[in-house]
Amino acid sequence: MRLQLLARPDLPDFLDLPWETPLAEWDVENLVEVPSGIHRNVVRFVCYGQSLYALKELPERLALREYRFLRDLDDAGVPVVEVVGVVTDRGEQRDALNAVLVTQHLEFSLPYRILFTGRCVPDLRNSLLDALAELLVRIHLAGFFWGDCSLSNTLFRRDAGTLSAYLVDAETGELHPQLTDGQRAHDLSVATENVGGELMDLEAATDGLPQDLDPLEIADEISRRYEALWSEVTREEVFAPDESYRIEERLRRLNELGYDVEELELVGDGDLRRLRLDPRVVEPGHHRRRLLALTGLDVQENQARRLLNDIARYRATLGRSGSRLHEAVASYRWLVEVFEPAIAGVPPELRGKREPAELFHELLEHRWFLSEAAGSDVGMDTAVQSYVENVLAHAPDERAVLEDVELGEEEEAAEAS
């Protein structure tokens, strides 16, 4: 037997399982029954300590392929189940036995049948639709064609009163550098058909669905919500040269939706500008590490995200003539020509009220509000002057407050001694 596992010391080795026996015939102590969707392959669950693992039996080529897809999607930040390994060459009957894909069961996850029978999620209709649309947009941005989007191939977790969706089954998928509109449309068509059929089956097998849940209406609504979200994330923005504040506005909306922008492109089109974005999901701490590497600024994660957005905006502005500056060059110029002059524009006696990165963030906020009110970009110099006079001059001195607290603690310690 050959067993492939991720190199993690906290995982079991699974060597005590009867791999030489077909999965459907297993009868071992740690085998457990877990509610799950409808599968075309045999799926069993085993328990080790507090962790559950799903075992799916399928041909070796498909098992290795799905293993690779799940790894790649996880690396791309797509919500998927955690893949553990693939078992092949299963004993003396290895020519007759399929491989087994091993994944870790997603804790606190709910199959769709539990969602509908338990009546346990407020506003289930909107939560379900938003979660599925969000999952499809994320996998399509990663270049993954699912091919079999369904409720059975998805797990759901509670998320602050709503739901988050996770891809479970990827064996029918294809990974591409970028999906075509036709591939995305086909995936949506499959999702509509599968979800509608599953909900109709569920309605017939139970006491019915809640009154606001019509199977066909929900299935059709998935496509509408997906298209609205896809458009918001990927559409081009067209604006006049003096409306560059709208770049910040667009980046803000994407951040609120949970997306970040690695790169943006600003293309001249006569008297207009076209903004093209490359949205993606990135790992925690990514922005802080990236900004530090580009500029030497060591700041908090959200501050880094905001500053990187401004660097991207500045780089796109520099490249309007058609030339494309290297990111490191653009970042250095931004530091020297934008960040440092803006901070220097604040009187020295007021700079201690905020950290430099937070100060620049608030300057960007103030500039955005002024530009939106004026209907055109007011520029950083105007924003700095207005911010200093109308906001910062009246703000408390946070560094002084901290020092006062520390001084008071020192005085109390001295008195006690």
C-alpha positions as CSV (number, residue, x, y, z in Angstrom):
1,M,0.0,0.0,0.0
2,R,1.2,3.5,-0.9
3,L,-0.2,6.3,1.3
4,Q,0.3,10.0,0.4
5,L,-0.3,12.5,3.2
6,L,0.4,16.1,3.9
7,A,3.4,16.5,6.1
8,R,1.6,17.6,9.3
9,P,2.6,16.0,12.6
10,D,-0.9,16.3,14.1
11,L,-2.5,14.0,11.5
12,P,-3.1,10.3,12.1
13,D,-1.3,7.9,9.7
14,F,-4.5,5.9,8.9
15,L,-2.5,2.7,8.7
16,D,-4.9,0.9,11.0
17,L,-7.7,1.0,8.4
18,P,-8.5,-2.0,6.2
19,W,-7.4,-0.4,2.9
20,E,-7.3,-3.8,1.2
21,T,-11.1,-4.0,1.6
22,P,-13.7,-2.1,-0.5
23,L,-14.8,1.0,1.4
24,A,-18.5,0.0,1.4
25,E,-17.6,-3.2,3.3
26,W,-15.7,-1.5,6.1
27,D,-16.7,-2.3,9.7
28,V,-14.2,-0.6,12.1
29,E,-14.7,0.9,15.5
30,N,-13.9,4.5,14.4
31,L,-16.3,4.5,11.5
32,V,-19.1,7.1,12.1
33,E,-22.2,8.2,10.3
34,V,-22.3,11.8,9.3
35,P,-25.2,13.6,7.5
36,S,-24.0,14.5,4.0
37,G,-25.3,15.2,0.5
38,I,-25.9,12.7,-2.3
39,H,-22.7,11.3,-3.8
40,R,-22.0,9.3,-6.9
41,N,-19.1,7.6,-5.1
42,V,-18.9,5.7,-1.8
43,V,-18.1,8.1,1.0
44,R,-17.4,7.0,4.6
45,F,-16.3,8.9,7.7
46,V,-13.7,7.9,10.3
47,C,-13.0,9.5,13.6
48,Y,-9.6,10.1,15.2
49,G,-9.7,11.9,18.5
50,Q,-11.8,15.0,18.0
51,S,-11.3,15.1,14.2
52,L,-13.4,13.5,11.5
53,Y,-12.1,12.6,8.1
54,A,-14.1,11.9,4.9
55,L,-12.9,9.0,2.7
56,K,-14.1,8.9,-0.9
57,E,-13.5,5.9,-3.2
58,L,-12.9,6.8,-6.9
59,P,-10.6,5.9,-9.8
60,E,-6.9,6.7,-9.1
61,R,-6.7,9.3,-11.9
62,L,-9.7,11.2,-10.6
63,A,-8.5,11.0,-7.0
64,L,-5.1,12.4,-7.8
65,R,-6.7,15.1,-10.0
66,E,-9.1,16.1,-7.3
67,Y,-6.3,16.1,-4.7
68,R,-4.4,18.6,-6.8
69,F,-7.4,20.8,-7.5
70,L,-8.3,21.1,-3.8
71,R,-4.7,22.0,-3.0
72,D,-4.5,24.6,-5.7
73,L,-7.9,26.1,-4.7
74,D,-6.9,26.3,-1.1
75,D,-3.7,28.0,-2.0
76,A,-5.7,30.5,-4.0
77,G,-7.8,31.4,-0.9
78,V,-11.0,29.6,-2.2
79,P,-13.2,28.1,0.6
80,V,-12.8,24.4,0.2
81,V,-12.5,21.4,2.4
82,E,-8.9,20.6,3.6
83,V,-7.4,17.8,1.6
84,V,-5.2,15.3,3.5
85,G,-4.0,12.7,1.1
86,V,-4.7,10.0,-1.5
87,V,-4.4,6.2,-0.9
88,T,-3.5,4.0,-3.9
89,D,-2.2,0.5,-4.5
90,R,-4.6,-1.0,-1.9
91,G,-3.3,-4.4,-1.0
92,E,-3.3,-7.5,-3.2
93,Q,-6.4,-6.5,-5.0
94,R,-5.0,-3.1,-6.0
95,D,-5.9,-3.7,-9.6
96,A,-9.5,-4.0,-8.7
97,L,-9.8,-1.4,-5.9
98,N,-10.1,2.3,-6.6
99,A,-8.1,4.9,-4.8
100,V,-9.4,6.8,-1.8
101,L,-9.3,10.6,-1.4
102,V,-8.9,11.7,2.3
103,T,-10.2,15.1,3.4
104,Q,-10.7,16.5,6.8
105,H,-14.3,17.0,7.7
106,L,-15.2,20.7,8.0
107,E,-16.0,21.4,11.7
108,F,-19.4,23.0,12.4
109,S,-20.5,22.5,8.8
110,L,-24.1,21.9,7.8
111,P,-25.3,19.9,4.8
112,Y,-28.1,21.5,3.0
113,R,-30.7,19.0,4.2
114,I,-30.0,19.9,7.8
115,L,-30.4,23.6,6.9
116,F,-33.9,23.0,5.5
117,T,-35.2,20.5,8.1
118,G,-33.7,22.2,11.1
119,R,-35.2,25.7,10.4
120,C,-32.0,26.9,12.2
121,V,-30.8,29.8,10.0
122,P,-32.5,33.2,10.0
123,D,-33.5,34.4,6.5
124,L,-32.4,31.1,5.1
125,R,-33.3,32.1,1.5
126,N,-31.0,35.1,1.2
127,S,-28.3,33.5,3.3
128,L,-28.2,30.4,1.0
129,L,-28.4,32.4,-2.2
130,D,-25.6,34.8,-1.2
131,A,-23.4,32.0,0.0
132,L,-23.7,30.0,-3.3
133,A,-23.2,33.1,-5.4
134,E,-20.1,34.2,-3.4
135,L,-18.6,30.7,-3.7
136,L,-19.1,30.6,-7.5
137,V,-17.6,34.0,-8.0
138,R,-14.5,33.0,-5.9
139,I,-13.9,29.8,-7.7
140,H,-14.3,31.4,-11.1
141,L,-11.9,34.2,-10.2
142,A,-9.4,31.4,-9.4
143,G,-9.9,30.0,-12.9
144,F,-11.8,26.9,-11.7
145,F,-14.7,25.4,-13.7
146,W,-16.7,23.4,-11.3
147,G,-18.8,21.4,-13.7
148,D,-21.1,20.0,-11.0
149,C,-22.2,22.8,-8.7
150,S,-24.9,21.5,-6.4
151,L,-26.1,21.7,-2.8
152,S,-24.8,18.1,-2.3
153,N,-21.3,19.2,-3.3
154,T,-21.3,22.1,-0.9
155,L,-21.1,22.5,2.9
156,F,-22.3,25.5,4.8
157,R,-21.1,27.1,8.0
158,R,-22.8,29.7,10.1
159,D,-21.1,33.1,9.7
160,A,-22.4,35.9,12.0
161,G,-26.0,35.1,11.4
162,T,-25.6,34.2,7.7
163,L,-23.9,31.3,5.8
164,S,-20.6,30.7,4.2
165,A,-20.3,28.0,1.5
166,Y,-17.4,25.6,1.0
167,L,-16.7,23.5,-2.1
168,V,-16.5,19.8,-1.2
169,D,-16.4,17.8,-4.4
170,A,-14.0,18.9,-7.2
171,E,-13.7,15.7,-9.3
172,T,-15.6,17.1,-12.3
173,G,-13.7,20.4,-12.3
174,E,-11.1,22.0,-14.6
175,L,-8.5,24.5,-13.7
176,H,-7.6,27.2,-16.2
177,P,-5.6,30.5,-16.1
178,Q,-8.9,32.3,-16.7
179,L,-12.4,31.2,-17.5
180,T,-14.3,32.3,-20.6
181,D,-17.8,33.8,-20.4
182,G,-19.1,30.5,-21.9
183,Q,-17.5,28.4,-19.2
184,R,-19.0,30.6,-16.5
185,A,-22.4,30.5,-18.1
186,H,-22.3,26.7,-18.3
187,D,-21.4,26.4,-14.7
188,L,-24.3,28.7,-13.8
189,S,-26.6,26.6,-15.9
190,V,-25.5,23.4,-14.2
191,A,-25.9,25.1,-10.7
192,T,-29.5,26.3,-11.6
193,E,-30.6,22.8,-12.8
194,N,-29.0,20.9,-9.9
195,V,-30.1,23.2,-7.1
196,G,-33.7,23.4,-8.5
197,G,-33.8,19.5,-8.7
198,E,-32.4,19.0,-5.2
199,L,-34.8,21.4,-3.6
200,M,-37.8,19.8,-5.4
201,D,-36.6,16.4,-4.2
202,L,-36.3,17.7,-0.7
203,E,-39.8,19.3,-0.9
204,A,-41.3,16.0,-1.9
205,A,-39.4,13.9,0.7
206,T,-40.2,16.2,3.7
207,D,-43.1,18.2,5.1
208,G,-42.3,20.9,2.5
209,L,-40.0,23.9,2.4
210,P,-40.6,27.2,4.2
211,Q,-43.2,29.4,2.4
212,D,-40.6,31.8,1.1
213,L,-38.5,29.0,-0.5
214,D,-39.7,28.1,-4.0
215,P,-37.3,25.6,-5.6
216,L,-37.4,27.0,-9.1
217,E,-37.4,30.7,-8.0
218,I,-34.3,30.0,-5.8
219,A,-32.5,28.3,-8.6
220,D,-33.1,31.1,-11.0
221,E,-32.1,33.7,-8.4
222,I,-28.6,32.2,-8.0
223,S,-27.7,33.4,-11.5
224,R,-29.0,36.9,-10.9
225,R,-27.1,37.3,-7.7
226,Y,-23.9,35.8,-9.2
227,E,-24.0,38.2,-12.2
228,A,-24.5,41.2,-9.9
229,L,-21.6,40.2,-7.7
230,W,-19.4,39.3,-10.7
231,S,-20.1,42.6,-12.3
232,E,-19.2,44.6,-9.2
233,V,-16.0,42.7,-8.7
234,T,-14.7,42.6,-12.3
235,R,-16.4,45.4,-14.4
236,E,-14.4,48.3,-15.9
237,E,-14.9,51.7,-14.4
238,V,-15.0,54.7,-16.8
239,F,-14.4,58.2,-15.5
240,A,-12.9,61.6,-16.4
241,P,-9.3,62.5,-15.7
242,D,-10.3,64.8,-12.8
243,E,-12.3,62.0,-11.1
244,S,-9.4,59.8,-10.0
245,Y,-11.0,59.7,-6.5
246,R,-13.4,57.1,-8.0
247,I,-10.5,54.6,-8.0
248,E,-10.4,54.8,-4.2
249,E,-14.2,54.5,-4.1
250,R,-14.1,51.3,-6.2
251,L,-11.3,49.8,-4.1
252,R,-13.3,50.6,-1.0
253,R,-16.4,48.8,-2.3
254,L,-14.3,45.7,-3.2
255,N,-12.7,45.6,0.2
256,E,-16.1,45.7,1.8
257,L,-17.2,42.7,-0.3
258,G,-14.2,40.8,1.0
259,Y,-12.0,41.1,-2.1
260,D,-8.5,42.7,-2.5
261,V,-6.8,44.0,-5.6
262,E,-3.3,42.8,-6.4
263,E,-3.1,45.0,-9.6
264,L,-5.1,47.6,-11.4
265,E,-4.6,49.1,-14.8
266,L,-5.6,52.6,-16.0
267,V,-6.1,52.9,-19.7
268,G,-6.5,56.2,-21.5
269,D,-9.5,56.4,-23.9
270,G,-9.7,59.9,-25.4
271,D,-11.0,62.2,-22.6
272,L,-11.9,59.2,-20.4
273,R,-10.0,56.7,-18.3
274,R,-10.9,53.0,-18.0
275,L,-10.1,51.2,-14.8
276,R,-9.4,47.4,-15.0
277,L,-9.0,45.4,-11.8
278,D,-7.5,42.0,-10.9
279,P,-9.5,41.0,-7.7
280,R,-8.5,38.1,-5.6
281,V,-8.5,36.7,-2.1
282,V,-5.3,36.8,-0.1
283,E,-4.0,35.2,3.1
284,P,-4.0,36.9,6.5
285,G,-1.0,39.3,7.0
286,H,-0.4,39.4,3.2
287,H,-0.7,43.2,2.9
288,R,1.5,44.0,5.9
289,R,4.3,41.7,4.5
290,R,4.0,43.0,1.0
291,L,4.0,46.7,2.0
292,L,7.1,46.1,4.2
293,A,8.9,44.5,1.3
294,L,8.0,47.3,-1.1
295,T,8.4,50.4,1.1
296,G,10.0,49.4,4.4
297,L,6.9,50.7,6.2
298,D,5.9,48.3,9.0
299,V,2.2,49.0,9.7
300,Q,-1.0,47.1,10.7
301,E,-2.8,44.9,8.2
302,N,-5.7,47.2,7.4
303,Q,-3.4,50.2,7.2
304,A,-1.2,48.2,4.8
305,R,-4.2,47.3,2.6
306,R,-5.2,51.0,2.4
307,L,-1.6,52.1,1.5
308,L,-1.2,49.4,-1.1
309,N,-4.5,50.5,-2.7
310,D,-3.1,54.0,-3.0
311,I,0.2,52.7,-4.4
312,A,-1.8,50.8,-7.0
313,R,-3.8,53.9,-7.9
314,Y,-0.6,56.0,-8.1
315,R,1.1,53.4,-10.3
316,A,-1.9,53.2,-12.6
317,T,-1.8,57.0,-12.9
318,L,1.9,57.0,-13.8
319,G,1.3,54.4,-16.5
320,R,-1.4,56.2,-18.4
321,S,0.9,57.0,-21.2
322,G,1.3,53.3,-22.0
323,S,4.5,52.6,-20.1
324,R,4.2,50.3,-17.2
325,L,6.5,51.0,-14.2
326,H,7.7,48.1,-12.2
327,E,5.9,47.8,-8.9
328,A,9.0,48.3,-6.8
329,V,9.9,51.5,-8.7
330,A,6.3,52.8,-8.4
331,S,6.3,52.0,-4.7
332,Y,9.5,54.0,-4.1
333,R,8.2,56.9,-6.1
334,W,4.9,56.8,-4.1
335,L,6.9,56.8,-0.9
336,V,9.0,59.8,-1.9
337,E,6.4,61.8,-3.9
338,V,3.2,61.0,-2.1
339,F,3.5,59.5,1.4
340,E,6.4,61.5,2.8
341,P,5.2,64.9,1.5
342,A,1.7,64.3,2.9
343,I,3.1,63.5,6.3
344,A,5.5,66.5,6.1
345,G,2.5,68.7,5.3
346,V,1.2,68.1,8.8
347,P,2.7,70.6,11.4
348,P,5.3,68.8,13.6
349,E,3.3,69.6,16.8
350,L,0.3,67.7,15.5
351,R,2.0,64.6,14.0
352,G,2.2,62.8,17.4
353,K,-1.6,62.5,17.5
354,R,-1.5,59.6,15.0
355,E,0.9,57.0,13.8
356,P,2.2,58.0,10.3
357,A,0.3,55.2,8.5
358,E,-2.9,56.0,10.4
359,L,-2.4,59.7,9.6
360,F,-2.0,58.9,5.9
361,H,-5.1,56.7,6.0
362,E,-7.2,59.5,7.5
363,L,-5.8,61.9,4.9
364,L,-7.0,59.5,2.2
365,E,-10.4,59.3,3.8
366,H,-10.6,63.1,4.1
367,R,-9.5,63.6,0.5
368,W,-12.1,61.1,-0.7
369,F,-15.0,62.8,1.1
370,L,-13.9,66.3,-0.2
371,S,-13.6,64.9,-3.7
372,E,-16.9,63.2,-3.6
373,A,-18.6,66.5,-2.4
374,A,-16.8,68.5,-5.1
375,G,-17.4,66.0,-7.9
376,S,-13.7,66.1,-8.8
377,D,-10.4,65.2,-7.3
378,V,-9.3,68.0,-4.9
379,G,-5.7,66.8,-4.7
380,M,-3.6,65.8,-1.6
381,D,-2.4,69.4,-0.8
382,T,-5.9,70.6,-0.4
383,A,-6.9,67.5,1.6
384,V,-3.9,67.9,4.0
385,Q,-4.7,71.6,4.7
386,S,-8.4,70.9,5.3
387,Y,-7.7,67.8,7.4
388,V,-5.2,69.6,9.6
389,E,-7.5,72.6,10.2
390,N,-10.8,70.9,10.5
391,V,-10.0,67.4,11.9
392,L,-6.5,66.9,13.4
393,A,-6.3,70.2,15.2
394,H,-9.3,69.2,17.3
395,A,-8.3,65.5,17.8
396,P,-6.9,64.2,21.1
397,D,-3.1,63.6,21.3
398,E,-3.1,59.8,21.6
399,R,0.7,59.6,22.2
400,A,0.4,62.1,25.0
401,V,-2.5,60.1,26.5
402,L,-0.4,56.9,26.5
403,E,2.6,58.7,28.0
404,D,0.3,60.2,30.7
405,V,-1.0,56.7,31.6
406,E,2.5,55.3,31.8
407,L,3.7,58.3,33.9
408,G,0.8,57.9,36.2
409,E,1.6,54.2,36.7
410,E,5.2,55.1,37.4
411,E,4.2,57.7,40.0
412,E,1.8,55.2,41.7
413,A,4.6,52.6,41.9
414,A,7.0,55.2,43.4
415,E,4.4,56.2,46.0
416,A,3.8,52.5,46.9
417,S,7.5,51.9,47.5
